[in-house]
Amino acid sequence: MKMDAELLHSPVVGLAEEEEVDMTDWNLPLAFMKKRHTEKIEGSKALAQSWRMKDRMKTVSVALVLCLNVGVDPPDVVKTSPCARLECWIDPLSMSPQKALETIGANLQKQYENWQPRARYKQSLDPTVDEVKKLCTSLRRNAKEERVLFHYNGHGVPRPTVNGEIWVFNKNYTQYIPLSIYDLQTWMGSPSIFVYDCSNAGIIVKSFKQFALQREQELEVAAINPNHPLAQMPLPPSMKNCIQLAACEANELLPMNPDLPADLFTSCLTTPIKIALRWFCMQKSAKLVPGVTLDLIEKIPGRLNDRRTPLGELNWIFTAITDTIAWNVLPRDLFQKLFRQDLLVASLFRNFLLAERIMRSYNCTPVSSPRLPPTYMHAMWQAWDLAVDICLSQLPTIIEEGTAFRHSPFFAEQLTAFQVWLTMGVENRNPPEQLPIVLQVLLSQVHRLRALDLLGRFLDLGPWAVSLALSVGIFPYVLKLLQSSARELRPLLVFIWAKILAVDSSCQADLVKDNGHKYFLSVLADPYMPAEHRTMAVFILAVIVNNYNTGQQHSAPILLSRLLSSHVSNYCHFHELVIALSHLVEQYESNFCTVALQFMEEEKNYAVPSPANSTETGNVTLGRDSPAIPRLRSVNSYTNLRAATTARTLNKSLQNLNLNEEGGPAAFSPGNLSTSSSASSTLGSPDNDEYLLSFETIDKMRRVSSYSSLNSLIGVSFNSVYTQIWRVLLHLAADPFPDVSDLAMKVLNSIAYKATMNARTQRILDSGSLTQSAPASPTSKGTLIHQAGGSPPMPGASSSSLTNEVPKPPVREGPPSRLPYTPTLGGQAPHSQQFPRIRKMFDKGPDQTAEDGDEAAAHRSFISVSLQTGLCDWSAKYFAQPVMKIPEEHDLESQVRKEREWRFLRNARVRRKSQHITQRGVTRLDDQIFINRNPGVPSVVKFHPFNPCIAVADKDSICFWDWEKGERLDYFYNGNPRYTRITAMEYLNGHDCSLLLTASDDGALRIWKNFADQRNPEMVTAWQGLSDMLPTTRGLTRRVSIYLDRSKQGGAGMVVDWEQETGLLMTSGDVRVIRIWDTEREMKVQDIPTGADSCVTSLSCDPQRSLVAAGLGDGSVRVYDRRMGPNECRVMTYREHGAWVVKAHLQKEPEGHIISVSVNGDVRFFDPRTPESINILQTVKGLTALDIHPQANLFACGSMNQFIAVYNSNGDVISNIKYYDGFMGQRIGAISCLAFHPYWPHLAVGSNDYYMSIYSAEKRLR
């Protein structure tokens, strides 16, 4: 097995022989290709809850009507001699007629009581019409809406008539009196079940249906005609809910074999095991079991309800087999109605399947309504015969010699069959027949562990498998197993329940009702439980408390304690932990932080769970410097943190936030903010589509709300929970991922709306007041906060400051009967004052008072609806999908695997052919193979390593070109804010499923997919790669910035370098650090101080040696070893350049040299082991762009003087390009960017005249 697994995952499987040696691509990891990146963040489609019985019933009353007239045969039936005589296993001729009748009635009642002991039984022995009427009406009246059973034995009366009549007696037993089925329907009502044990019983079934149809037609006529007699009567119940079981067809007689009981149909329905064993012994196959007689069968030890005994085991096997036959043959809705709705009905229909098998062997066909498909030839009956054979073969030795009973291998064999079905694959196959048997096996402690394991594997196939398992009735069994204390069952039950709740979260109510949530709390606290199962336990608890108040009340306090102290072991665990906590935040927003802080105070050694401490990969940090999807839920949670402590602490904090130094910077509180001049700003109702705060305002607030400015607040630490939340919200509002920023903007606008609610007391008459600004120096420290950069708003501010500073919206006109909402000054208390000083730890917060008004209520509803991310539903989908299935990329026959093999073969050919060209030597590079006008001035250009595609970025957009066909493939907007520009691009996963990374000079990183040929670009994720970019020369292009005085230089923007081998992204630019991001864990892993006061202009890394080379704006080239600490990581500094370093390139092994070029044109070669350059070349001055070919010994320089020079490693000029080909000698514009192809000898050049051209080696080489 181990060898097979290794072969399956081997990258060489499926490759041609000539390509097997090139395994480069197979060993490379993929970035941003998890499901959270490739899937739409939304839940799976909810499955209809067809498995849960909405109208579960109970048969509460049973009428036993026996018309036997013992000793007198009916006139229309000529019986054989001898003939069947036994009634309820009693010979009526062995005692007096009256005693026989009473004994038979008592026995029949006992037989029914075995299946429903709590029902109310009434016997009617040889009754009259009036007695039947009285019995039926009495039982229906007492049963109310529940089901009533009517059992009719007509062996002593004539057969039913074609007019729909059965027979009873007169008072003196001198005449047979007909009883109409129409009258019986009226007396019995609905729902009811009828059992007819008599000859020609099928006639009754047909008549019943005809009378039911007649009733419906009469009701239709009465509904049209109000003068109809039925129109004034109460509506009678529908007969559609009535069930009928008849012993034979309309033209058939009951069997008269003397070896059979006269009431064979009743025996099959009420004593199935006894009649099944007797019938088995009457077959020819029974001769293969020597020594077994009918008398011996009566001595089988045990009880029917004890599965450990032979008789009980047979009954258990019989139940499993009949359930299995029904589930595999019947439609799902019919199976639910007949086998899961009512315990007595389910038992009768299981036994009806046996009656069909036995009675058909005597040319008698039982009938049911609703009608069932034939089941007497089902293959599972052979398994029943085998089980009976094994049991009976042991009887002689058990009874005579007292040997121990050997249990049947039936269940073990059926589990093996189920396992084979799972092993052989499930595509395009019918569901496994053994699923109902797995349900029965859960009752056995011997087979339970294996059954749970196989059930978990089946549920892992997907939501359809969970739906099937629930429909077969698995739910009550796995619910009851939560009461087990067996530790070996814990992982299996957690897995099964995670699958069930992922598909149907409504099961949360059943869990809480039976205290099942305590089971998963104990799993969460078990340190020996595997990490993946503790993750599933967190998910289950999150589902329990999600939108279910009862579940939260039961489990919230202890759940919070367990969640906060839970050891975070992997990304998935952390993800589910955050979701579970977010559900608690949503429901207990007012006191959540109070409880959390109390818990932390009690736990002195408490450590905040963080994935950063995990030894496993795949973790996510929820914050402003992380990719987008994990932040979606955090925005939704922050909006609910309106109060984090008790009212006393809250009021004190708000008072502290009011204090501020005079003469500080301009205020950026929503209470006195207006939007940008180009945008319409209205602090109006939530129905308005305009944002209260513009993006530019938010971005400015975010930058002002630094630690230093927040510390300027008198008496307020930046660690204050309010300040921290406010600061995070500001950063989220300026997030580069649109979904995150949109949600945060809604939260900020909601806060601004609430903070200014008291100020909106009158209609705004002059729209010009919207542009008023706050005074530079407030005259009182008691007024609304004006100077605190990015400080939280003051909900209960004084009227003088708010009414003068804050724009007021028009009041919407309501109906004439209602006065418009015009709160007085101070008419509404701040949110903090709505909370009592002492409250229970987990309650629902303050009641919404009348002062809130309709406007505030509408606002709350608007925010609640709009702040929905779908993240929780998508997270649940993870547990609903298969987790044990072999990934498609490892499945040799999958389309994904074949496409990947094709891409890797293509990559190998590109590398092989390009290497052949570069090894021959490139002597010229001036053959223009592509030229086209770009929509914008090219600023960054990047070749795809294997596709004939080139990405060209201008200021804020990206254009894709097919350089072989000369066609434009796509052009889309990058999403930059105004006054920012794209400064770097990289292809991620270029060898496989390519993504495009763009970096802009505001520090934002964006990842795109579906670009170029698919014409539908989508943003995978985006985050703030560098949050402290220096904005000194923001917006200046590099070619301008590099010629400024060194003191004024900036504008390097953001520079990046990508390591596909490690999944690490190096970022720097107008900052003083080199920040390294781990794209696998999606978190920052290292900040390397540059040790310089100038910007980083170029980055290059070597994954083999863990070195990073950086070129800086002051002319220095610095080498860092990222394995060392921040103070020792700078291992070498070269200061030989006297000007801005345009490019610093760290060559891969074996040379491993550093090549750097400055704007002065001096090219220097460094060996990282030596402190000085080992070679110097001089090129042209005034460089604006430069690139070095990673494979060939070439580098190209672009100049402001409108030419391109290509050099070899010796410094020889091999090409000098000044004019475009085919443009009548048109001069090339000033070079704005250039780049080499990673493999081919191609050079892409962008110029200020919008043109993009590509040059290649001479054609004889290509």
Buried (B, 14 or more C-beta within 10 A) or exposed (E): EEEEEEEEEEBEBBBEEEBEEBBBBBEBBBBBBBEBBEEEBEBBEEBEBEBBBEEEBBBBBBBBBBBBBBEEEBEEBEEEEEBBBBBBBBEBEEBEBEEBBBBBBBBBBBBBBEBBEEBBBBBBBBBBBEBBBBBBBBBBEEBEEBBBBBBBBBBBBBBBBEEBBBBBBEEEEEEBBBBBBBBBBBBBBBBBBBBBBBBBBBBBBBBBBEBBEEBEEBBEEBEEEEEBEBEEEEEBBBBEBBBBBBBBBBEBBBBBBBEBBBBBBBBBBBBBBBBBBBBBBBEEEBEEBEEBEEEBBEEBEBEBEBBEBBBBBBBBBBBBBBBBBBBBBBEBEBBBBBBBBBBBBBBBBBBBBBBBBBBBEBEBBBBBBEEBEEBBEBEBBEBBBBBBBBBBBBBBEBBEEEEEBEBBEBBBBBBBBBBEBBEEEBEEEEBBBBBBBBBBBBBBEEBBEBBBBBBBBBBBBBBEBBBBBBBBBBBEBBBEBBEBEEEEBBBBBBBBBBBBBBBBBEBBEBBBEBEBBBBBBBBBBBEEBEBBBBBBBBBBBBBBBBEBEEBBBBBBBBBBBBBBBBEBBBBBBBBBBBBBBBBBBBBBBBBBBBBBBBBBEEEEEEEEBEBEEBEBBBBBBBBBBBBBBBBBBBBBBBBBBBBBBBBEBBBBBBEBBBBBEEEBBBBBBBBBBBBEEEBEBBBBBBEBEEBBBBBBBBBBBBBBBBEEBBEBBEEBEBEBBBBBBBBBBBBBBBBBBEBBBBBBBBBBBBBBBBBBBBBBBEEBEEEEBBEEEBBEEBEEEEBBBBBBBBBBBBBBBBEEBBBBBBBBBBBBEEEEEEEEBEBEEEEBBBBBBBBEEEBEEBEBBBEEEEEBBEBBEBBBEBBEEBBEBBBBBBBBBBBBBBEEEEEEBBBEEBEEBEBBBEBBBBBBEBBEEBEEBBEEEBEBBBBBBBBBEBEBBBBBBBBBBBBBBBBBBBBBBBBBBBBEEEEBBBBBEBBBBEBBBBBBBBBBBBBBBBBBBBBBBBBBBBBBBBBBEEEEBEBBBBBBBBBEBBBEBBBBBBBEBBBBEEEEBBBBBBBBBBBBEBBBBBBBBBBBBBBBBBBBBBBBBBEBEBBBEBBBBBBBBBEEBBBBBBBBBBBBBBBBBBEEEEEEBBBBBBEBBEBBBBBBBBBEEEEBBBBBBBBBBBBBBBBBEEEEBEBEBEBBBBBBBBBBBBBBBBBBBBBBBBBBBBBBBEEEEBBEBEBBBEEEEEEBBBBBBBBBBBBBBBBBBBBBBBBBBBBBBEEEBB
